Amino acid sequence: MNIKHILVVSTYFIAMAIPLVMVYWLMPTTKEGFIAQIGMLMGLSGIMMVFFQFIISARIKWLDRLFAYNNLIDFHRRMGVWAFVFIMVHFVMLTLSEQSFDMLLGYDEPWYINLGKITFLILLVQVLVSIGHKKISVRYEHWRTMHNVFAISILVLMFVHSFYAGDDLELLPLQVLWFILPPTAIAFFIWQRYFLFTFAPKYEVLNVVKKAKDTYSVQFVPVNGNAPYSHNPGQFHFIKFTDCKHLKPEEHPFTISSSPSQKLHLASTIKASGDFTSQIHQLQKGDKVKIIGPFGKMSHLEKSHSGSIVFIAGGIGITPFASMLQYMADKDEQREVTLFYFNATESDIAFREELYHISENTSLKLKVVHILSKQDNWEGEKGRFDTKLLEKYCSGSLLQNDYYVCGPPLMINAVIKDLRQLQVPLTKIHSEMFGLAVSGSPTTHHKKQAQLVSRLIVMALIVLVIVFAGLRSGWELFGDDTLENEHSASSSLTLNRELN
């Protein structure tokens, strides 16, 4: 991480900590006990996490350039789970402080307490569905709509619950903060969901070329006649099919498969593998789309390489490598590159002619190894990825090479696992999985960093919560109100015995 990364992460943590510092600074002591204070401060932190979820996922370009979109989304998922944990602890600790389960299970609580319970249940469903939506076969667009509706509902209900239930929200500076954050979060959501594509440049379909079985390369040109936006090879963009005769007006992320040196058009190569992409071949010349991009950092231009480059592609995962290889050839690079390209049959091989041309007719020292898994009469390599392939086809030290992996999630994880068994450093393994609904992203160096950052932020917040809760309560488990209630109950019991 460089100084910019550290600065942004520090700013995020400070934002998370501001309500805790405000509460302690403005009201350093309270009659409530340590347990109740833990619950209240955990609730404040959990709500702050939810607020900032909308900013993290807003497709802010400069954040993508710093961290890469897939890492931001991975961080978004992790902090969403931690927000749920913090809010669950909030409920549990407040229930324990009351020494009764009425707050958690009772129905005769004040309306804003019951509202908090409803919010917690919605958040629980949100987390569970986000983690396991593919297992219950929910379509991406349906899941995304539900995710967005639940997210806004949670934000609004949390705001109302905390404003009426939290004693600390009686502090004017905290009230001001609370009235700023939800509208800001909603503004980011509305911009990302509805206005981002409103102001996006318009493109039209120039051509649709079949590249392999059920795989089509779609070329787009700007409607206004200008040159397409610039990008690095290997990046991706979001396309919204706004005015297409045979496709629904949906948005989807696709890799930019054309080289940046191609200044006349952009291209994305798409495999018909789902409800939406199965209609890609029906695109016609002149169909209108809107494109926002580029995003991502899985490009050889983003890394420094001490050895050769090894590309490992599965199926449609060839697209970022097609862009990178064509760009290397266009720039007359002479580096050594080995491409392992896995498919089921010969008819599934995309960019076959282009790859052959680059390897035979350019200065790039490209070695292409096709591996098929479902064609018995294939005379080349067969089966799945095996580290023996690296020893057979790659020259030099395997530990010095940089490995780029793209394909189905199970394949990516299996390949990275095998590379790690060879002691290849994580810093030498590069992979991206883009899309808000994609889960189970591969373990890479950047993902490890995202895990570490999220854990450090959470641990630091927990320490602050414990310290401030202890200082405010005098480290007494139960506050004066609880003790007074117990004393009152004891006195009443004694009086009843005396009367009897």
C-alpha positions as CSV (number, residue, x, y, z in Angstrom):
1,M,0.0,0.0,0.0
2,N,1.3,3.5,-0.9
3,I,0.6,6.8,0.9
4,K,-2.6,7.4,-1.1
5,H,-4.0,4.0,0.0
6,I,-3.1,4.6,3.6
7,L,-4.6,8.1,3.5
8,V,-8.0,6.9,2.1
9,V,-8.1,3.9,4.6
10,S,-7.3,6.3,7.5
11,T,-10.0,8.7,6.4
12,Y,-12.5,5.9,6.3
13,F,-11.6,4.8,9.8
14,I,-11.7,8.3,11.1
15,A,-15.2,8.7,9.7
16,M,-16.2,5.5,11.4
17,A,-14.8,6.7,14.7
18,I,-16.2,10.3,14.6
19,P,-19.6,9.4,16.3
20,L,-17.8,7.5,19.1
21,V,-15.4,10.5,19.7
22,M,-18.3,12.9,19.6
23,V,-20.3,11.0,22.2
24,Y,-17.4,10.7,24.6
25,W,-16.2,14.3,24.1
26,L,-19.7,15.8,24.6
27,M,-20.9,13.4,27.3
28,P,-17.9,11.7,29.0
29,T,-20.0,10.1,31.8
30,T,-23.4,8.4,31.9
31,K,-25.6,6.6,34.4
32,E,-25.8,3.6,32.1
33,G,-23.6,0.6,32.7
34,F,-20.7,-0.8,30.7
35,I,-22.8,-3.4,29.0
36,A,-25.4,-0.9,27.9
37,Q,-22.7,1.4,26.6
38,I,-21.1,-1.4,24.6
39,G,-24.5,-2.0,23.0
40,M,-25.2,1.7,22.2
41,L,-21.7,2.4,20.8
42,M,-21.6,-0.8,18.7
43,G,-25.0,0.4,17.3
44,L,-23.5,3.7,16.3
45,S,-20.5,2.1,14.6
46,G,-22.7,-0.4,12.8
47,I,-24.9,2.3,11.4
48,M,-21.9,4.3,10.2
49,M,-20.7,1.1,8.4
50,V,-24.1,0.9,6.6
51,F,-23.9,4.6,5.6
52,F,-20.5,4.2,4.0
53,Q,-21.5,1.0,2.1
54,F,-23.3,3.3,-0.4
55,I,-20.1,5.2,-1.1
56,I,-17.9,2.2,-1.4
57,S,-20.1,0.6,-4.1
58,A,-20.8,3.9,-6.0
59,R,-18.3,3.1,-8.8
60,I,-16.2,6.2,-8.0
61,K,-13.4,6.3,-10.7
62,W,-10.6,7.5,-8.5
63,L,-11.3,4.8,-5.9
64,D,-11.2,2.2,-8.6
65,R,-7.8,3.5,-9.8
66,L,-6.5,3.2,-6.2
67,F,-7.9,-0.1,-5.2
68,A,-9.6,-1.7,-8.2
69,Y,-13.4,-2.2,-8.3
70,N,-13.3,-5.9,-7.4
71,N,-11.3,-5.2,-4.2
72,L,-13.8,-2.4,-3.3
73,I,-16.7,-4.8,-3.8
74,D,-14.9,-7.4,-1.7
75,F,-14.4,-4.8,1.0
76,H,-18.0,-3.8,0.7
77,R,-19.2,-7.4,1.3
78,R,-16.9,-7.8,4.3
79,M,-18.0,-4.5,6.0
80,G,-21.6,-5.4,5.3
81,V,-21.1,-8.6,7.3
82,W,-19.3,-6.7,10.1
83,A,-22.1,-4.1,10.1
84,F,-24.5,-7.0,10.8
85,V,-22.3,-8.3,13.6
86,F,-22.0,-4.9,15.2
87,I,-25.8,-4.4,15.1
88,M,-26.4,-7.9,16.4
89,V,-24.1,-7.2,19.4
90,H,-26.0,-3.9,19.8
91,F,-29.2,-5.8,20.4
92,V,-27.7,-8.5,22.5
93,M,-25.8,-6.2,24.9
94,L,-28.8,-3.8,25.4
95,T,-30.9,-6.9,26.2
96,L,-28.3,-8.1,28.7
97,S,-28.2,-4.6,30.3
98,E,-32.0,-4.8,30.9
99,Q,-31.5,-8.3,32.5
100,S,-34.6,-9.3,30.6
101,F,-35.4,-10.7,27.2
102,D,-38.4,-8.4,26.7
103,M,-36.4,-6.0,24.5
104,L,-35.3,-8.8,22.2
105,L,-38.4,-11.0,22.2
106,G,-41.3,-8.9,23.5
107,Y,-43.9,-7.1,21.4
108,D,-45.0,-4.5,23.8
109,E,-41.9,-2.4,23.5
110,P,-42.0,1.2,22.2
111,W,-42.6,1.4,18.4
112,Y,-39.0,2.6,17.7
113,I,-37.6,-0.5,19.5
114,N,-39.8,-2.8,17.4
115,L,-38.7,-0.8,14.3
116,G,-35.1,-1.7,15.2
117,K,-36.0,-5.4,15.4
118,I,-37.6,-5.2,11.9
119,T,-34.5,-3.5,10.6
120,F,-32.3,-6.1,12.1
121,L,-34.3,-8.9,10.4
122,I,-34.2,-7.1,7.0
123,L,-30.4,-6.8,7.4
124,L,-30.2,-10.5,8.3
125,V,-32.0,-11.4,5.1
126,Q,-29.9,-9.0,3.1
127,V,-26.7,-10.6,4.3
128,L,-27.9,-14.2,3.8
129,V,-29.2,-13.6,0.3
130,S,-26.1,-11.6,-0.7
131,I,-23.9,-14.5,0.4
132,G,-26.0,-17.4,-1.0
133,H,-28.1,-15.9,-3.8
134,K,-26.6,-18.2,-6.4
135,K,-27.5,-21.3,-4.4
136,I,-31.2,-20.3,-4.5
137,S,-31.0,-19.5,-8.3
138,V,-32.0,-15.8,-8.1
139,R,-31.5,-13.9,-11.4
140,Y,-28.9,-11.2,-11.2
141,E,-31.3,-8.4,-12.0
142,H,-33.9,-9.6,-9.5
143,W,-31.2,-10.0,-6.8
144,R,-29.9,-6.6,-7.5
145,T,-33.3,-5.0,-7.3
146,M,-34.0,-6.7,-4.0
147,H,-30.5,-5.8,-2.7
148,N,-31.1,-2.1,-3.5
149,V,-34.6,-2.0,-2.0
150,F,-33.4,-3.7,1.2
151,A,-30.3,-1.4,1.4
152,I,-32.4,1.8,1.2
153,S,-35.0,0.3,3.6
154,I,-32.2,-0.6,6.1
155,L,-30.7,2.9,5.9
156,V,-34.0,4.8,6.5
157,L,-35.2,2.5,9.2
158,M,-31.9,2.6,11.0
159,F,-31.9,6.4,10.9
160,V,-35.4,6.6,12.4
161,H,-34.8,3.9,15.0
162,S,-31.5,5.4,16.2
163,F,-32.8,9.0,16.2
164,Y,-35.7,8.1,18.5
165,A,-34.1,5.3,20.6
166,G,-30.6,6.6,21.1
167,D,-30.0,8.9,24.1
168,D,-26.8,10.0,22.6
169,L,-28.7,11.4,19.6
170,E,-30.0,14.1,21.8
171,L,-26.6,15.7,21.3
172,L,-26.9,18.5,18.7
173,P,-23.6,17.8,16.8
174,L,-24.6,14.1,16.5
175,Q,-28.1,15.1,15.3
176,V,-26.5,17.3,12.6
177,L,-24.2,14.4,11.5
178,W,-27.2,12.0,11.4
179,F,-29.2,14.4,9.2
180,I,-26.2,14.7,6.8
181,L,-25.2,11.1,6.4
182,P,-28.4,9.4,5.2
183,P,-29.2,11.9,2.5
184,T,-25.6,11.8,1.4
185,A,-25.7,8.0,1.2
186,I,-29.0,8.1,-0.7
187,A,-27.6,10.7,-3.1
188,F,-24.7,8.3,-3.9
189,F,-27.2,5.5,-4.4
190,I,-29.4,7.5,-6.7
191,W,-26.4,8.7,-8.7
192,Q,-25.0,5.2,-9.1
193,R,-28.3,3.5,-9.8
194,Y,-30.1,6.1,-12.0
195,F,-28.0,9.0,-13.1
196,L,-24.6,7.4,-13.8
197,F,-25.9,6.0,-17.1
198,T,-28.0,9.1,-17.8
199,F,-24.8,11.1,-18.4
200,A,-22.8,8.3,-19.9
201,P,-21.7,8.6,-23.5
202,K,-23.8,6.9,-26.1
203,Y,-22.5,4.2,-28.4
204,E,-24.0,2.2,-31.2
205,V,-23.3,-1.3,-32.3
206,L,-21.0,-1.4,-35.3
207,N,-20.7,-5.1,-35.8
208,V,-21.3,-8.5,-34.2
209,V,-18.7,-11.1,-35.1
210,K,-18.9,-14.8,-34.0
211,K,-15.6,-15.8,-32.4
212,A,-16.5,-19.3,-31.2
213,K,-19.5,-21.5,-30.4
214,D,-22.0,-19.2,-28.6
215,T,-19.3,-16.5,-28.3
216,Y,-19.7,-13.1,-30.0
217,S,-17.5,-10.1,-30.2
218,V,-19.5,-6.8,-30.3
219,Q,-17.9,-3.7,-31.6
220,F,-19.2,-0.3,-30.4
221,V,-18.5,3.2,-31.7
222,P,-19.5,6.6,-30.2
223,V,-22.7,8.0,-31.6
224,N,-21.1,11.5,-31.6
225,G,-18.3,10.5,-33.9
226,N,-15.6,11.0,-31.3
227,A,-12.9,8.5,-30.5
228,P,-13.8,5.9,-27.8
229,Y,-12.4,6.6,-24.3
230,S,-8.9,5.4,-23.5
231,H,-8.3,2.3,-21.4
232,N,-5.6,-0.1,-20.3
233,P,-5.6,-3.6,-21.8
234,G,-7.4,-6.0,-19.5
235,Q,-9.9,-3.5,-18.0
236,F,-13.6,-3.8,-18.2
237,H,-16.6,-1.6,-18.5
238,F,-20.4,-1.5,-17.7
239,I,-22.7,-1.5,-20.7
240,K,-26.4,-0.6,-20.5
241,F,-28.4,-1.8,-23.5
242,T,-30.7,1.2,-23.7
243,D,-32.2,0.9,-27.1
244,C,-31.8,-2.6,-28.5
245,K,-34.6,-4.4,-30.4
246,H,-34.1,-7.8,-28.8
247,L,-32.4,-7.1,-25.5
248,K,-33.9,-5.9,-22.2
249,P,-32.6,-2.5,-21.0
250,E,-30.2,-3.9,-18.4
251,E,-26.6,-3.1,-17.5
252,H,-23.8,-5.7,-17.2
253,P,-20.1,-5.7,-16.8
254,F,-18.0,-7.0,-19.7
255,T,-14.2,-7.1,-20.4
256,I,-12.9,-4.8,-23.1
257,S,-11.5,-7.3,-25.5
258,S,-10.1,-4.8,-28.0
259,S,-6.7,-3.3,-27.7
260,P,-6.2,0.3,-26.5
261,S,-4.3,0.9,-29.7
262,Q,-7.5,0.4,-31.6
263,K,-8.7,4.0,-31.7
264,L,-11.9,3.6,-33.8
265,H,-14.0,1.3,-31.7
266,L,-14.4,-0.6,-28.4
267,A,-15.2,-4.3,-28.4
268,S,-16.5,-6.8,-25.8
269,T,-16.5,-10.5,-26.5
270,I,-19.4,-12.2,-24.8
271,K,-20.4,-15.8,-24.3
272,A,-24.1,-16.8,-24.3
273,S,-24.2,-18.4,-20.9
274,G,-27.2,-16.8,-19.1
275,D,-30.7,-15.5,-19.6
276,F,-29.4,-12.1,-20.8
277,T,-26.2,-13.1,-22.7
278,S,-28.1,-15.8,-24.6
279,Q,-29.6,-13.0,-26.6
280,I,-26.3,-11.2,-27.4
281,H,-26.2,-12.7,-31.0
282,Q,-29.5,-10.8,-31.7
283,L,-27.8,-7.4,-31.4
284,Q,-28.0,-5.5,-34.7
285,K,-26.0,-2.7,-36.2
286,G,-27.2,0.6,-35.0
287,D,-28.6,-0.7,-31.6
288,K,-27.8,1.9,-28.9
289,V,-26.0,1.4,-25.7
290,K,-24.4,3.5,-22.9
291,I,-21.0,2.7,-21.6
292,I,-19.2,3.7,-18.4
293,G,-15.6,2.8,-17.8
294,P,-12.9,1.7,-17.7
295,F,-12.6,-0.1,-14.4
296,G,-10.2,-2.7,-13.0
297,K,-6.4,-3.1,-12.6
298,M,-5.7,-6.5,-14.0
299,S,-3.4,-5.2,-16.8
300,H,0.2,-6.0,-17.4
301,L,0.7,-2.2,-17.6
302,E,-0.2,-2.0,-13.9
303,K,2.5,-4.3,-12.8
304,S,6.3,-4.5,-13.0
305,H,7.6,-7.9,-14.2
306,S,10.9,-9.5,-13.3
307,G,10.3,-12.6,-15.3
308,S,8.1,-13.9,-18.1
309,I,4.4,-13.5,-18.2
310,V,2.0,-16.5,-18.0
311,F,-1.6,-16.2,-18.9
312,I,-4.0,-18.9,-17.8
313,A,-7.5,-18.6,-19.4
314,G,-10.6,-20.7,-19.1
315,G,-13.3,-20.2,-21.7
316,I,-14.5,-16.6,-22.1
317,G,-11.7,-15.7,-19.6
318,I,-9.5,-15.2,-22.7
319,T,-10.9,-11.7,-23.2
320,P,-8.6,-9.6,-21.0
321,F,-5.6,-11.6,-22.4
322,A,-6.8,-11.0,-26.0
323,S,-6.6,-7.3,-25.3
324,M,-3.2,-7.4,-23.6
325,L,-1.6,-9.7,-26.2
326,Q,-2.9,-7.6,-29.1
327,Y,-1.6,-4.4,-27.4
328,M,1.8,-6.0,-26.8
329,A,1.9,-6.9,-30.5
330,D,0.8,-3.4,-31.5
331,K,3.7,-2.0,-29.5
332,D,6.2,-4.4,-30.9
333,E,7.1,-5.8,-27.5
334,Q,9.6,-8.7,-27.4
335,R,8.8,-10.1,-24.0
336,E,8.2,-13.8,-23.4
337,V,4.5,-14.7,-22.8
338,T,3.0,-18.2,-22.4
339,L,-0.8,-18.6,-22.8
340,F,-2.5,-21.7,-21.4
341,Y,-6.0,-21.7,-22.9
342,F,-8.6,-24.2,-21.5
343,N,-11.7,-25.1,-23.4
344,A,-14.1,-28.0,-23.7
345,T,-13.7,-28.5,-27.5
346,E,-12.1,-26.8,-30.5
347,S,-15.3,-25.1,-31.4
348,D,-15.1,-23.2,-28.0
349,I,-11.7,-21.6,-28.8
350,A,-12.2,-17.9,-29.2
351,F,-9.6,-15.6,-30.9
352,R,-7.8,-18.7,-32.4
353,E,-6.7,-17.0,-35.6
354,E,-5.7,-13.8,-33.8
355,L,-3.6,-15.7,-31.3
356,Y,-1.9,-17.7,-34.1
357,H,-1.2,-14.5,-36.0
358,I,0.4,-12.8,-32.9
359,S,2.6,-15.8,-32.1
360,E,3.8,-16.3,-35.7
361,N,3.9,-12.8,-37.2
362,T,4.8,-10.3,-34.5
363,S,7.9,-9.6,-32.4
364,L,6.1,-10.9,-29.3
365,K,7.5,-14.2,-28.1
366,L,4.1,-15.8,-27.5
367,K,3.7,-19.5,-26.9
368,V,0.0,-20.6,-27.1
369,V,-0.9,-23.9,-25.4
370,H,-4.5,-25.1,-26.1
371,I,-5.9,-27.6,-23.5
372,L,-9.2,-29.3,-24.2
373,S,-11.3,-31.4,-21.7
374,K,-14.1,-32.9,-23.8
375,Q,-12.6,-33.8,-27.2
376,D,-11.2,-37.3,-27.6
377,N,-9.7,-36.8,-31.0
378,W,-7.6,-33.8,-29.9
379,E,-3.9,-34.4,-30.4
380,G,-2.8,-31.6,-28.1
381,E,-2.9,-31.2,-24.3
382,K,-6.0,-32.6,-22.6
383,G,-7.7,-32.3,-19.2
384,R,-7.5,-29.5,-16.6
385,F,-4.7,-27.3,-15.2
386,D,-1.7,-29.1,-13.9
387,T,1.5,-27.5,-12.6
388,K,3.4,-30.0,-14.9
389,L,2.2,-27.9,-17.8
390,L,4.2,-25.0,-16.4
391,E,7.3,-27.1,-16.1
392,K,6.8,-28.4,-19.7
393,Y,6.2,-25.1,-21.5
394,C,7.6,-22.3,-19.3
395,S,11.2,-21.4,-19.4
396,G,13.2,-20.0,-16.5
397,S,12.3,-20.0,-12.9
398,L,8.6,-20.5,-12.2
399,L,8.8,-18.4,-9.1
400,Q,10.0,-15.4,-11.1
401,N,7.1,-15.4,-13.6
402,D,3.9,-13.3,-13.2
403,Y,0.7,-15.3,-13.5
404,Y,-2.6,-13.8,-14.7
405,V,-5.6,-16.1,-14.2
406,C,-9.1,-15.5,-15.7
407,G,-12.0,-17.9,-16.1
408,P,-14.8,-19.6,-14.1
409,P,-14.5,-19.0,-10.3
410,L,-13.8,-22.6,-9.5
411,M,-11.1,-22.8,-12.1
412,I,-9.4,-19.6,-10.8
413,N,-9.4,-20.8,-7.2
414,A,-8.0,-24.2,-8.2
415,V,-5.2,-22.7,-10.3
416,I,-4.2,-20.2,-7.6
417,K,-4.2,-23.0,-5.1
418,D,-1.8,-25.0,-7.3
419,L,0.4,-22.0,-7.9
420,R,0.6,-21.4,-4.1
421,Q,1.7,-25.0,-3.6
422,L,4.6,-24.3,-5.9
423,Q,5.5,-21.4,-3.5
424,V,4.6,-18.8,-6.1
425,P,4.2,-15.5,-4.1
426,L,0.8,-13.9,-4.0
427,T,2.3,-10.7,-5.4
428,K,3.1,-12.7,-8.6
429,I,-0.5,-13.9,-9.0
430,H,-3.1,-11.5,-10.6
431,S,-6.8,-12.1,-11.0
432,E,-10.0,-10.1,-10.9
433,M,-13.7,-11.0,-10.7
434,F,-16.0,-8.1,-11.3
435,G,-19.6,-7.6,-10.5
436,L,-21.5,-6.9,-7.3
437,A,-23.1,-10.4,-7.3
438,V,-19.9,-12.3,-7.8
439,S,-18.9,-14.1,-4.6
440,G,-16.1,-16.5,-3.7
441,S,-13.5,-14.2,-5.4
442,P,-10.0,-15.8,-5.6
443,T,-7.4,-15.2,-2.9
444,T,-4.9,-12.8,-4.3
445,H,-2.4,-10.4,-2.8
446,H,-4.9,-7.5,-3.0
447,K,-7.7,-9.6,-1.5
448,K,-5.4,-10.4,1.4
449,Q,-4.7,-6.7,1.8
450,A,-8.5,-6.0,1.8
451,Q,-9.0,-8.7,4.4
452,L,-6.3,-7.2,6.6
453,V,-7.5,-3.7,6.3
454,S,-11.1,-4.6,7.1
455,R,-10.0,-6.6,10.2
456,L,-7.7,-3.8,11.4
457,I,-10.5,-1.2,11.1
458,V,-13.0,-3.5,12.9
459,M,-10.5,-4.3,15.7
460,A,-9.6,-0.6,16.1
461,L,-13.4,0.3,16.3
462,I,-14.0,-2.5,18.9
463,V,-11.1,-1.2,21.0
464,L,-12.5,2.4,20.8
465,V,-16.0,1.1,21.7
466,I,-14.7,-0.8,24.8
467,V,-12.5,2.1,26.0
468,F,-15.2,4.8,25.6
469,A,-17.9,2.5,27.1
470,G,-15.7,1.8,30.1
471,L,-14.7,5.4,30.6
472,R,-18.3,6.7,30.3
473,S,-19.7,4.0,32.6
474,G,-16.9,4.0,35.2
475,W,-16.4,0.3,34.2
476,E,-19.5,-0.7,36.1
477,L,-21.4,-3.5,34.4
478,F,-24.8,-2.1,35.2
479,G,-25.7,1.5,35.6
480,D,-27.4,3.5,38.3
481,D,-30.8,3.0,36.8
482,T,-30.5,-0.7,36.9
483,L,-29.3,-0.7,40.5
484,E,-32.1,1.7,41.5
485,N,-34.7,-0.6,39.8
486,E,-33.2,-3.6,41.6
487,H,-33.3,-1.7,44.9
488,S,-36.8,-0.6,44.3
489,A,-37.9,-4.2,43.5
490,S,-36.1,-5.5,46.6
491,S,-37.8,-2.9,48.8
492,S,-41.2,-3.7,47.4
493,L,-40.7,-7.4,48.0
494,T,-39.6,-6.7,51.6
495,L,-42.7,-4.4,52.2
496,N,-45.0,-7.1,50.8
497,R,-43.6,-9.7,53.2
498,E,-44.0,-7.4,56.1
499,L,-47.6,-6.6,55.2
500,N,-48.3,-10.4,54.9
